[in-house]
Amino acid sequence: MGCAQGKCCLPRHPRRGSSSAVGGGGGLGDHGGATLGRAAVPGAGLVLEYAALTVAGLYPDSPARESQDAHLVATRFAGDPDLHLFAVFDGHGAAGAACAGFARDALPRLLLASPSLAAAGPAAAFREAMLGANAEMHAAPGVDDSMSGTTAVAALVAGGALHVANVGDSRAVAGVWRAGRVVAEDLSWDQTPFRADERARVKACGARVMSVEQVEGMRDPEAEGWAPDEGDPPRVWARDGLYPGTAFTRSLGDLAAEAVGVVAEPEVKSVEITPSHLFFVVASDGVFEFLSSQEVVDRVATYQDPRDACSAIAAESYKLWLEHENRTDDITIIIVHIRDMENSGPAGSDKADYGSVGESIAVHTIQSEIPVFVQSEASHMNRSAATGMQSPSSGSPTEQSLSCVAPPTHPLLIHGRISDASKPVQSEQRAASQPVQTWHQMDGGTELEWSMQQSIPPASC
């Protein structure tokens, strides 16, 4: 039986009660190995303070298995100080790591080469770039994507706008101050067979949609009453074969799955960054498998330093995986605080309420200049430290709940000077006119930051 995901045919166990957040990254070392950076958005008067962390999954049957996640932080993208790109790629299948790495390298290059970036806007550019990366992956001699691929979620800050493109079941979510609460605002939509529109689309392409239990004859193959929290999820199968078995309906790569509607076309959401937007999160489904968007936002809002939030969320995700299964998925998370540049305080310190976002946005004209990348490879958190963290057990809020943060401890909800603990340790990015390629040890972990400047050749159409 062929299977696009290395994890896809493992049966799911019924969910038990989940636990509350763990405290401040204790037991993970200094910030758990998360990296920290800072980038100005002068055109919008903002400063982005970001942290990133990758934790390799635990697979008892494959102890030497490499992480299949990859992520990208590209500040001053295209040489423009108002453009900053954050992306996460979650590979799957035997060549999942190669697919994720290929997509990470191809996406920024193809975005730069897209004429739509300046003309039609980021939504059209994302579409061209992701479809182009998919086509290039199919043709790449060193990547076998016949039964492997990667999801991709990318967030582009363009001045005062935020554009998010998603392919698959990784996710981006914003923390928004509204009605005295930090509320989760989803910036992407998981593309899985749970969605009626996606299910209908792949069926129209000839796919069967069934769980493993249905394939094995344990349940009615025509039934569609899948519970998100119980049993194996619905998957995409060829009409006359037991492949690809993907639990998502869109991806990059997965050549065999394209014949049954698993496509690389992204969904793109664009929002205006308002004073109520405190932060946003870009993460793999290793985070969101057992934590809702609201639960993740609640945890981010608890910590002043985004590195501590990365460590706590990764540790909680890791623990929940082991409570429900005998393994964990790879876990990757990027957290970006949005601060106000003018008074060195937070963009959301006035706690303004905005009832609606996502209106039409005037996109800045973007020139294709030499980019300045901050491209981070995977770092590995100590597994025993992650699983050894203790936290009290309590009920978790649902996706729709609006959880108060009381007392408000997040720096974006506190007036005045930001605490020393949350100040960045990283110097400002070098100007585009200074070609440099350096490796250096990041504060608080083993992850290396690669500050790279290079010419990007245009991609062929």
Buried (B, 14 or more C-beta within 10 A) or exposed (E): EBBBBBBBBEEBEEBEEBBBBBBBBBBBBEBBBBBBBBBBBEBBBBBBBBBBBBBBBBBEEEEEBBBBBBBBBBBBBBBBBBBBBBBBBBBBBBBBBBBBBBBBBBBBBBBBBBEBBBEBBBBBBBBBBBBBBBBBBBEBEEBBBBBBBBBBBBBBBBBBBBBBBBBBBBBBBBBBBBEEBBBBBBBBBBBBBBBEEBBEBBBEBEBBBBBBBBBEEEBEBEEEEBEEEEBBBBBBBBEEEBBBBBBBBBBBBBBBBBBBBBBBEBBBBBBBBBBBBBBBBBBBBBBBBBBBBBBBBBBBBBBBBBBBBBBBBBBBBBBBBBBBBEBBBBBBBBBBBBBBBEEEBBBBBEBEBBEEBEEEBEBBEBEBBBBBBBBBBBBBBBBEBBBEBEBEEEEBBEEEBBBEBEEBEBBBBBEEEBEEEBEBEBEEBBEBEEEEEEEEEBBBBEBBBEBBBEEBEEBEE
